[in-house]
Amino acid sequence: MINPIRLSGMSSGLDTDKMINDLMKAARQPANKLKQQKQTLMWQREEYRNMNSMMSSFKNLADKLRFSSTFNKLSASSSNNSVITASANSSAGNGSYVVKVDQLATSSTNVGDAFSSAVDLKAKGLTTGEFSITVDGKEQKFEINADSTLESVMNSVNKANIGVRMSFDSINKRFMLTSASTGDISTFSINDSSGSLSTNFNIQAANTNVGQNAKATINGVAMEMANNSFEFNGVKFDLKGVSSSEVTVTVTRDTQDLVSQIKDFVEKYNEIVDKIQAKTTERPNRNYYPLSDEEKESMKDSQIQLWESKAKAGLLYRDDILQDAMNSLRRDLTSPIKDISGAIKSLKDIGITFKPFVQGNTKDLAKIQLDEQKLQDAINSNPDEVMKLFTKSSNLDSKDPNYRSEIGYGERLYDTLGNSMKKITKKIGSGSVSDAVDGSIFGNRLRDMNKKLDSLEDKLKMTENRYYKQFTAMEKAIQKLNSQGSWLAQQLGQG
């Protein structure tokens, strides 16, 4: 579209650009108001997304507390870590292993003879030829040509990934070939019919030493393994050295890991309660609103940042989704679990209680606290009952009104957080698709706002062009009158 010719005060002497600008400021008020509403909605959506992210983090923690594997983790300790270290998986059982290490597994090696003088790894001029290395029946050939260096040949061997590495011992000035695996099955052979390997690297094909297996006795049973790391009855043993004396490896339930996870649960619960309380009780500041582009032009970045921080206050004030989420979380922890037997029947039995009410202090309302010693004692004396407190399931349908009263705390929290996150996502969208197609409440509102803004912008352009046409017509009329006046004055002067 060709822009119309605009005459700005050439005849009238008026600052028509400023006048039209002032007129357009008034005309832009509806669009600016809508932009402010849109910005507020986008800020609110960002606040919801931050809450959803926090809930997701807590939900992941609650998810772990739903399963027995979290409570049945085992740890293994060694009486001599310089000889053996160990770890246990879920298939291991509590108990002790008496281990004596007689021999460590080693790699197959071929150590070259030492050079009598300094070795230049980057020098050319090597004796040309070809050699090969065979591993597991697969032969790999390597060529030494006029452009080869000791370093380039060494790199070629290592990049071939054949299960053998070549290295240079700069202290003893010798090259070495070493198998990647250990044990007597780690052997490799060398074919150096051209003599290029022995001439250039001082490595003799016949000098390969086959690796040896690890040998150990575990609870009186002699064992031989190709590796220094192996698993026995769910316990992974890592042999570090040989010892003439026996080493004891003890497998027990990892209570410290469980204590750590429950402490984390208490902290995360309090964090989310604190955040929800802060957001739902923060009142909006009606004196601050999203700034227009024109308003930002006259402000410094620091001023804009301070203004917007105040304008963002109270975006989730008394939000029903968040308030309902907090009430549900509290109910989850206070409602008793039906049909649970034993000494441990509630969170207070493992040292988790709600913080006492203190007059004038509303900040800690709905928060929980942990008696770590009581938790440790409960885990040590009744580990299975502690586990059931969080993992108990129900045979009832999840829609049954009695379902929640039968499930453990981990299941309850996981369910509550998931439902709250779904409500938020339904309201603001997932963020994975555009507002135009996400189908959320906020997405639909933003889509409608964008359509209205596009329509208003089109009308504003038309209004601005109309003003300029009107002022241009006025300028032309004044110009014509001025011309006529000049002509009359000229005629009268001649008379």
Order of alpha helices (4+ residues) and beta strands (2+ residues): alpha-alpha-alpha-beta-beta-beta-beta-beta-beta-alpha-beta-beta-beta-alpha-beta-beta-beta-beta-beta-alpha-alpha-alpha-alpha-beta-beta-alpha-alpha-alpha-alpha-alpha
